[in-house]
Amino acid sequence: MLPLIPWPTEVTQPDAPALELPAVRVDAPDAQFAELVAEQLSAAGVPLAAAADAVPFTLRLDTAAGPQGSDSPERYTLAVGEGAITATAAEPVGLLHAARSLRQLVVRPDDAAGRRGSVPAVVVHDAPRYRWRGLSFDVVRHWFGPDDIRAVVDLVAAFKLRVLHLHLTDDQGWRIEIPSRPELEKASDNQVGGGSAGYLTVEDFRALQDYAGARHVTIVPEFDMPGHVNAATHVYGGLTDDGVATDAYGGIEVGFSRLWFDNPATEPFVRDVVGDLARMTDGEWVHVGGDEVLTMEREEFARFVELAQRVVREHGKTPVFWQEGARGPVEPGTLLQYWEPKGEDLDRFVAAAQGGARFIMSPGNHTYLDMKYTAEHPLGLQWAGFVELRDSYEWEPTAVIEGLPAAAVEGVSAAVWTETLTTRDELFSMLLPRLGAVAEVAWTSAEAKDFDGFTARTAAQAPAWRSAGWAFHPTPQVAW
């Protein structure tokens, strides 16, 4: 079994010896792209050289690449053999996917034994199942700054995920500069349990998007409203019903904070925040929350849904809500991120899909990677149950919501919330190896999935994770 995660659409292994890699010469469409490809190979321990005797790795655009019949813009073909490596793809993102697959296939050199690196002879034709393949990352409950976020971008990209959704605002803190509301900076220096924290400046967010964009990862910012807003009402007391600013909050309870639609200060605040986020964002989506608003009547909540959609679309972006957005007047093309079965909403999900809404599947009992692996695990919560590796792998996105048309599923996203996570190693140990399982659900056809094969491929990737400094949980479900 070749150690590829996620598993490709088509794999053929010719009866040929592995290709030794004393050094590789990258021939890519441009110098910047060649540098990104070289980054992938260097991470696998492969020397890069411009010498004529180096193994050529040629990357070129070709619309005929990928599995027969696929029209995915991410489709690619990777061929290894006869002294050369070739990648073809319909678009540059596919070339980068091919390089990521090659990185996983490299048998690392053993300098102590004098053995060179090598890669097996193989032909891969590949394309993803879903367009939206992502990770939702909470940087509010505990603050993870630009360096940590870039490390998560690299991890996301390694599994061919395309979206990093940043949960930037909540009750505990406000994690992004809003130029039209500069006082929100005062809400940044707080987190669960207290202590010093921080936020992304406009320049930080610009640099982060540039870094992610070069790796074909789209950043989706989230302003969570009309609940989860205590950090905002702590700074702007005029947003409350009595005009009194709320106290800073360092706990983990939810559902107690809210905006008031008829408050004259509310719509200008929403417009300022959403407008600034939209103007700062390269990607096509802005996430406007909508979850766990427990102290608001449905009619008022629906007015917030309508307002948020309208403002996002006025700025040329597509709105994303958590699943509760289905309680409002959802417009065609709006994305709803499903996270927990709620009987009162199930009929609304189907109705929203019939009206043109689309769904991102993030079921907590499969994709919430802050859930404990087991009852004894020292990190994480357990409100959605325990989520081991098999739980993250063995589920089907089109079967999550009964009656939802399969065509309404836009994609799949893992999620990690940071109430109990304070360091990068803690974060990565919750993401790995489960993020690879979710990535395979999002990429690979249901009939091509195999848990035993996946665990073998996961074990084979562990040395590369160690080399990259990526902490992971040694689940007993894998024969490490």
C-alpha positions as CSV (number, residue, x, y, z in Angstrom):
1,M,0.0,0.0,0.0
2,L,1.5,3.3,-1.1
3,P,1.5,5.9,1.8
4,L,-0.8,8.4,0.2
5,I,-3.3,10.4,2.3
6,P,-5.9,11.1,1.0
7,W,-6.2,8.0,-1.2
8,P,-6.2,8.9,-5.0
9,T,-8.8,8.2,-7.6
10,E,-6.6,5.9,-9.7
11,V,-3.2,4.3,-8.9
12,T,-1.2,2.1,-11.1
13,Q,2.2,0.6,-10.1
14,P,4.3,-0.6,-13.1
15,D,6.5,-3.6,-12.7
16,A,9.6,-1.4,-12.5
17,P,12.3,-0.6,-9.9
18,A,12.0,2.4,-7.6
19,L,13.6,5.6,-8.9
20,E,16.6,6.7,-6.9
21,L,16.8,10.3,-6.0
22,P,20.4,11.5,-5.5
23,A,19.1,14.9,-6.3
24,V,16.1,16.4,-8.1
25,R,15.9,19.2,-10.6
26,V,12.5,21.0,-10.6
27,D,11.2,22.4,-13.9
28,A,8.1,24.4,-13.0
29,P,6.0,27.1,-14.7
30,D,7.7,29.9,-12.9
31,A,10.4,30.5,-10.2
32,Q,8.0,31.1,-7.3
33,F,6.1,27.9,-8.1
34,A,9.3,26.0,-8.4
35,E,10.3,27.2,-4.9
36,L,7.0,25.9,-3.4
37,V,7.6,22.5,-5.1
38,A,11.2,22.5,-3.8
39,E,9.8,23.1,-0.3
40,Q,7.8,19.9,-0.6
41,L,10.7,17.8,-1.7
42,S,13.1,19.3,0.9
43,A,10.7,18.4,3.6
44,A,10.9,14.8,2.4
45,G,14.7,14.9,2.6
46,V,15.4,15.1,-1.1
47,P,18.4,17.2,-2.2
48,L,17.7,19.8,-4.9
49,A,20.2,20.5,-7.6
50,A,20.4,22.1,-11.0
51,A,23.0,19.6,-12.3
52,A,22.3,17.8,-15.6
53,D,22.4,14.4,-13.9
54,A,19.8,15.3,-11.3
55,V,16.4,13.5,-11.7
56,P,14.1,15.9,-13.6
57,F,10.8,16.7,-12.0
58,T,8.8,18.4,-14.8
59,L,5.5,20.2,-14.0
60,R,3.3,21.5,-16.7
61,L,-0.3,22.5,-17.3
62,D,-2.4,20.1,-19.5
63,T,-6.2,20.0,-19.5
64,A,-6.0,16.3,-20.3
65,A,-4.5,15.5,-16.9
66,G,-6.3,13.6,-14.2
67,P,-8.9,10.8,-14.2
68,Q,-10.8,10.3,-17.4
69,G,-14.0,12.3,-17.3
70,S,-13.1,14.5,-14.4
71,D,-13.7,18.3,-14.8
72,S,-12.3,19.3,-11.4
73,P,-9.9,22.2,-11.7
74,E,-7.8,20.4,-9.1
75,R,-7.2,17.2,-11.2
76,Y,-3.7,16.1,-11.8
77,T,-1.5,13.2,-13.0
78,L,1.8,12.1,-11.4
79,A,4.1,9.7,-13.2
80,V,7.3,8.3,-11.8
81,G,9.6,6.0,-13.8
82,E,12.3,5.7,-16.5
83,G,14.6,8.2,-14.8
84,A,12.1,11.0,-14.5
85,I,9.1,12.4,-12.7
86,T,6.3,14.2,-14.5
87,A,3.3,16.1,-13.1
88,T,0.5,17.5,-15.3
89,A,-2.5,19.3,-14.1
90,A,-5.4,21.4,-15.4
91,E,-4.5,24.3,-13.1
92,P,-1.5,25.2,-10.9
93,V,-3.2,23.9,-7.7
94,G,-3.2,20.4,-9.3
95,L,0.5,20.6,-9.8
96,L,1.0,21.4,-6.2
97,H,-1.2,18.5,-5.2
98,A,1.0,16.3,-7.4
99,A,4.1,17.6,-5.6
100,R,2.4,16.8,-2.2
101,S,1.7,13.3,-3.4
102,L,5.3,12.9,-4.4
103,R,6.4,14.2,-1.0
104,Q,4.4,11.4,0.7
105,L,5.8,8.7,-1.7
106,V,9.5,9.5,-1.1
107,V,11.3,6.9,0.8
108,R,13.6,9.1,2.9
109,P,17.4,8.7,2.5
110,D,19.3,6.8,5.2
111,D,22.6,8.7,5.4
112,A,23.9,6.4,8.1
113,A,23.5,3.4,5.8
114,G,24.6,5.3,2.8
115,R,21.3,4.8,1.0
116,R,19.8,7.5,-1.2
117,G,16.2,8.6,-1.2
118,S,13.9,6.9,-3.7
119,V,10.3,6.9,-4.9
120,P,8.4,3.9,-6.3
121,A,7.4,3.7,-9.9
122,V,3.8,4.8,-10.1
123,V,1.2,6.6,-12.1
124,V,-1.5,8.5,-10.2
125,H,-4.6,10.1,-11.8
126,D,-6.4,12.1,-9.1
127,A,-9.1,14.6,-8.4
128,P,-11.1,15.5,-5.3
129,R,-14.7,14.5,-4.4
130,Y,-15.6,17.8,-2.9
131,R,-14.6,21.4,-3.5
132,W,-14.8,22.5,0.1
133,R,-12.3,20.6,2.1
134,G,-11.2,22.4,5.2
135,L,-10.5,23.0,8.9
136,S,-12.3,25.4,11.2
137,F,-9.7,26.7,13.7
138,D,-10.6,28.6,16.9
139,V,-7.9,31.1,17.8
140,V,-10.1,32.8,20.4
141,R,-10.6,30.5,23.4
142,H,-6.8,30.3,23.5
143,W,-4.7,32.6,21.3
144,F,-2.7,31.1,18.5
145,G,-0.7,33.8,16.6
146,P,0.6,34.2,13.1
147,D,3.4,31.7,13.3
148,D,1.1,29.0,14.7
149,I,-1.6,29.7,12.0
150,R,1.1,29.4,9.3
151,A,2.1,26.0,10.7
152,V,-1.6,25.0,10.5
153,V,-1.7,26.2,6.9
154,D,1.2,23.9,6.1
155,L,-0.6,21.0,7.8
156,V,-3.8,21.7,6.0
157,A,-2.1,22.0,2.7
158,A,-0.2,18.7,3.2
159,F,-3.5,16.9,3.2
160,K,-4.7,18.8,0.1
161,L,-7.3,20.7,2.1
162,R,-8.2,24.0,0.5
163,V,-9.9,26.1,3.3
164,L,-8.8,27.3,6.7
165,H,-11.7,28.9,8.4
166,L,-10.5,31.1,11.3
167,H,-13.0,31.6,14.2
168,L,-11.8,35.1,15.1
169,T,-14.4,36.5,17.5
170,D,-16.2,35.1,20.6
171,D,-17.1,35.8,24.2
172,Q,-13.5,35.6,25.4
173,G,-11.7,37.8,22.9
174,W,-11.5,39.6,19.6
175,R,-8.7,38.4,17.3
176,I,-8.6,40.7,14.3
177,E,-8.1,44.4,13.8
178,I,-11.2,46.2,12.4
179,P,-10.1,49.6,11.1
180,S,-13.5,51.2,11.5
181,R,-13.8,49.9,15.1
182,P,-10.3,50.3,16.5
183,E,-11.4,50.0,20.1
184,L,-12.0,46.3,19.6
185,E,-8.3,45.9,20.2
186,K,-9.1,46.4,23.9
187,A,-10.9,43.0,23.8
188,S,-7.9,41.1,22.5
189,D,-5.9,40.7,25.7
190,N,-8.0,37.9,27.2
191,Q,-8.6,34.2,26.8
192,V,-9.9,31.2,28.6
193,G,-8.6,31.3,32.2
194,G,-7.2,34.8,31.6
195,G,-3.7,35.7,30.8
196,S,-2.1,37.6,28.0
197,A,-3.3,37.1,24.4
198,G,-3.3,39.0,21.1
199,Y,-4.9,39.6,17.7
200,L,-4.1,39.8,14.0
201,T,-3.4,43.2,12.7
202,V,-4.5,44.2,9.2
203,E,-0.9,43.6,8.1
204,D,-0.8,40.2,9.8
205,F,-4.0,39.1,8.1
206,R,-2.6,40.3,4.7
207,A,0.6,38.4,5.2
208,L,-1.2,35.3,6.4
209,Q,-3.5,35.3,3.3
210,D,-0.4,35.7,1.0
211,Y,1.3,32.8,2.7
212,A,-1.9,30.6,2.4
213,G,-2.8,31.7,-1.0
214,A,0.6,30.8,-2.4
215,R,-0.1,27.3,-1.1
216,H,-3.7,27.4,-2.6
217,V,-5.3,27.5,0.8
218,T,-8.1,30.1,1.2
219,I,-8.6,31.9,4.5
220,V,-12.2,32.3,5.6
221,P,-12.6,34.8,8.5
222,E,-15.5,34.5,10.9
223,F,-17.3,37.2,12.9
224,D,-19.6,35.2,15.1
225,M,-22.9,37.0,15.6
226,P,-25.6,37.7,16.9
227,G,-24.4,35.4,19.8
228,H,-20.9,34.8,21.0
229,V,-20.3,38.6,21.2
230,N,-19.3,39.3,24.8
231,A,-15.9,40.5,23.7
232,A,-17.6,43.2,21.6
233,T,-20.2,44.2,24.2
234,H,-17.3,44.4,26.7
235,V,-15.8,47.2,24.6
236,Y,-19.0,48.7,23.1
237,G,-21.5,49.0,26.0
238,G,-23.9,50.7,23.6
239,L,-24.5,47.3,21.9
240,T,-26.3,45.9,25.0
241,D,-29.9,46.3,25.9
242,D,-29.2,48.6,28.8
243,G,-26.1,50.4,27.4
244,V,-23.8,49.0,30.1
245,A,-20.6,47.3,29.0
246,T,-20.3,43.6,29.9
247,D,-17.5,42.2,32.0
248,A,-14.5,40.4,30.4
249,Y,-15.1,36.7,30.2
250,G,-12.6,33.8,30.6
251,G,-14.9,30.8,30.9
252,I,-16.1,28.3,28.4
253,E,-19.9,28.4,28.7
254,V,-21.9,29.5,25.6
255,G,-25.2,31.1,24.7
256,F,-25.4,33.9,27.2
257,S,-24.3,36.8,25.0
258,R,-26.2,38.5,22.2
259,L,-26.8,41.6,20.1
260,W,-30.2,43.4,20.0
261,F,-31.6,44.0,16.5
262,D,-33.6,47.1,17.3
263,N,-30.7,48.7,19.1
264,P,-29.7,51.7,16.9
265,A,-26.0,50.8,17.4
266,T,-26.3,47.2,16.1
267,E,-26.7,47.5,12.4
268,P,-23.8,50.1,12.0
269,F,-21.6,47.8,14.1
270,V,-22.5,44.7,12.0
271,R,-21.9,46.7,8.8
272,D,-18.6,48.0,9.9
273,V,-17.2,44.7,11.0
274,V,-18.5,42.6,8.1
275,G,-17.6,45.4,5.6
276,D,-14.0,45.6,6.9
277,L,-13.6,41.8,7.0
278,A,-14.9,41.5,3.4
279,R,-12.6,44.2,2.1
280,M,-9.6,42.6,3.8
281,T,-10.4,39.1,2.5
282,D,-9.1,37.6,-0.7
283,G,-11.4,34.6,-0.8
284,E,-15.0,34.5,-1.8
285,W,-16.5,33.7,1.6
286,V,-17.1,35.5,4.9
287,H,-18.5,33.4,7.8
288,V,-21.0,35.2,10.0
289,G,-21.6,32.6,12.7
290,G,-25.1,32.4,13.9
291,D,-24.6,29.4,16.3
292,E,-25.9,28.9,19.9
293,V,-28.0,32.1,20.2
294,L,-30.0,30.8,23.2
295,T,-31.7,33.9,24.5
296,M,-33.3,35.3,21.3
297,E,-36.7,34.8,19.7
298,R,-36.6,33.2,16.3
299,E,-38.1,36.2,14.5
300,E,-35.4,38.5,15.8
301,F,-32.7,35.9,14.9
302,A,-34.1,35.7,11.3
303,R,-33.7,39.4,10.9
304,F,-30.0,39.0,11.8
305,V,-29.7,36.3,9.2
306,E,-31.2,38.5,6.6
307,L,-29.0,41.4,7.5
308,A,-25.8,39.5,7.6
309,Q,-26.5,37.9,4.2
310,R,-27.3,41.2,2.7
311,V,-24.2,43.0,4.0
312,V,-21.9,40.1,2.9
313,R,-23.4,40.0,-0.6
314,E,-23.2,43.8,-0.9
315,H,-19.4,43.4,-0.6
316,G,-19.3,40.7,-3.3
317,K,-18.8,37.8,-1.0
318,T,-20.7,34.6,-0.2
319,P,-22.1,34.2,3.3
320,V,-21.4,31.2,5.5
321,F,-23.4,30.4,8.7
322,W,-23.4,27.7,11.2
323,Q,-26.3,25.4,10.7
324,E,-28.6,27.6,12.8
325,G,-28.7,30.0,9.9
326,A,-31.4,27.7,8.4
327,R,-33.8,29.3,10.9
328,G,-33.7,32.5,8.9
329,P,-34.5,33.4,5.2
330,V,-31.5,31.6,3.6
331,E,-30.7,32.7,0.1
332,P,-29.6,30.5,-2.8
333,G,-25.8,29.9,-2.7
334,T,-25.5,30.6,1.1
335,L,-23.4,28.0,2.9
336,L,-24.6,26.3,6.1
337,Q,-22.1,24.5,8.2
338,Y,-23.7,21.5,9.9
339,W,-22.3,20.5,13.3
340,E,-24.9,18.8,15.5
341,P,-28.2,17.0,14.9
342,K,-31.0,19.1,16.2
343,G,-34.5,17.7,15.5
344,E,-36.1,21.1,15.3
345,D,-33.9,22.1,12.5
346,L,-33.8,19.0,10.3
347,D,-36.8,20.0,8.2
348,R,-35.4,23.4,7.8
349,F,-32.1,22.0,6.4
350,V,-33.9,20.1,3.7
351,A,-36.1,23.2,2.9
352,A,-32.9,25.4,2.7
353,A,-31.3,22.9,0.3
354,Q,-34.4,22.9,-1.9
355,G,-34.1,26.7,-1.9
356,G,-30.5,26.6,-3.1
357,A,-28.5,26.6,0.1
358,R,-25.5,24.4,0.3
359,F,-24.0,22.4,3.2
360,I,-20.5,22.0,4.7
361,M,-20.5,18.8,6.8
362,S,-18.8,19.1,10.2
363,P,-20.6,16.6,12.4
364,G,-19.2,16.9,15.9
365,N,-19.1,13.2,16.5
366,H,-16.8,12.7,13.5
367,T,-15.0,15.9,12.7
368,Y,-14.7,18.0,15.9
369,L,-11.0,17.2,16.6
370,D,-11.1,18.9,20.0
371,M,-13.1,15.9,21.3
372,K,-11.2,13.5,23.5
373,Y,-9.9,10.4,21.8
374,T,-10.9,8.4,24.9
375,A,-12.3,9.1,28.4
376,E,-8.7,9.1,29.8
377,H,-7.3,11.5,27.2
378,P,-5.9,14.6,29.0
379,L,-7.0,17.2,26.4
380,G,-10.3,18.1,24.9
381,L,-14.0,18.0,25.7
382,Q,-16.6,15.3,25.2
383,W,-20.0,16.9,24.6
384,A,-20.1,15.2,21.2
385,G,-18.7,11.9,22.6
386,F,-15.3,10.4,22.2
387,V,-13.8,10.7,18.7
388,E,-11.1,8.2,17.8
389,L,-9.5,7.8,14.5
390,R,-12.0,5.3,13.2
391,D,-14.8,7.7,14.1
392,S,-13.2,10.5,12.0
393,Y,-12.9,8.1,9.0
394,E,-16.0,5.9,8.9
395,W,-18.8,8.3,8.0
396,E,-20.5,9.4,4.8
397,P,-21.2,13.2,4.2
398,T,-24.3,12.5,2.1
399,A,-25.9,10.4,4.9
400,V,-25.5,12.9,7.7
401,I,-28.8,14.8,7.2
402,E,-31.7,12.5,6.4
403,G,-33.5,13.7,3.2
404,L,-30.8,16.2,2.1
405,P,-30.0,15.8,-1.6
406,A,-26.5,14.6,-2.1
407,A,-26.0,17.5,-4.6
408,A,-26.5,20.0,-1.8
409,V,-23.3,18.9,0.0
410,E,-20.6,21.5,-0.8
411,G,-17.9,19.7,1.2
412,V,-16.4,18.7,4.5
413,S,-14.6,20.5,7.3
414,A,-12.9,19.4,10.4
415,A,-13.0,21.7,13.4
416,V,-10.8,22.3,16.4
417,W,-11.9,24.4,19.4
418,T,-9.3,25.5,21.9
419,E,-10.9,25.6,25.3
420,T,-8.3,23.1,26.5
421,L,-5.5,23.6,24.0
422,T,-2.7,26.1,24.8
423,T,0.4,25.1,22.8
424,R,1.1,24.1,19.2
425,D,2.1,20.6,20.3
426,E,-1.2,20.2,22.1
427,L,-3.1,21.5,19.0
428,F,-1.3,19.2,16.6
429,S,-1.7,16.2,18.8
430,M,-5.5,16.6,18.5
431,L,-5.3,17.2,14.8
432,L,-3.1,14.3,14.0
433,P,-3.8,11.7,12.9
434,R,-7.5,12.5,12.7
435,L,-7.2,15.4,10.2
436,G,-5.9,12.9,7.7
437,A,-9.1,10.8,8.2
438,V,-11.3,13.8,7.6
439,A,-9.3,14.8,4.5
440,E,-9.8,11.3,3.0
441,V,-13.6,11.6,3.6
442,A,-13.5,14.9,1.8
443,W,-11.3,13.8,-1.1
444,T,-11.8,10.0,-1.7
445,S,-14.9,8.3,-3.1
446,A,-16.8,6.3,-0.5
447,E,-16.2,3.0,-2.3
448,A,-12.4,3.5,-2.4
449,K,-12.1,4.1,1.4
450,D,-10.7,1.3,3.6
451,F,-9.9,1.9,7.2
452,D,-7.2,-0.8,7.5
453,G,-5.4,0.6,4.5
454,F,-5.7,4.1,5.9
455,T,-4.2,3.1,9.2
456,A,-1.2,1.5,7.4
457,R,-0.7,4.6,5.3
458,T,-0.9,6.7,8.5
459,A,1.8,4.7,10.2
460,A,4.0,5.1,7.1
461,Q,3.6,8.9,7.4
462,A,4.6,9.2,11.0
463,P,8.3,9.5,10.4
464,A,7.7,12.5,8.1
465,W,5.5,14.1,10.8
466,R,8.3,13.7,13.3
467,S,10.8,15.2,10.9
468,A,8.5,18.2,10.4
469,G,8.1,18.6,14.2
470,W,4.3,17.8,14.0
471,A,3.2,16.3,17.3
472,F,0.6,13.5,17.0
473,H,-1.4,11.2,19.2
474,P,-0.1,7.6,19.0
475,T,-3.6,6.1,18.9
476,P,-3.7,2.3,19.5
477,Q,-5.9,2.1,16.3
478,V,-2.6,2.4,14.3
479,A,0.3,-0.1,14.3
480,W,3.0,2.5,14.6
